[in-house]
Amino acid sequence: MLYLLAMIAAVVCVDIVFFRHHFTERLIANIAIVLAFAVGYFWFARPRPDGRES
């Protein structure tokens, strides 16, 4: 849950600070942020299938 809140905070902060009036750039940045958080989740936070910690 904390990971999801961090992602939402990052998206909102980038939107407000950098891309307030630029729709296309904001959309691209939001997609990039979500993909970066997804990669981080699958790389570090997801439980391994064999039960070991990463």
Summary of the structure (lengths in Angstrom):
residues: 54
radius of gyration: 14.1
end to end distance: 19.2
largest distance: 47.0
contacts: 111
relative contact order: 0.13
helix: 72%
strand: 0%
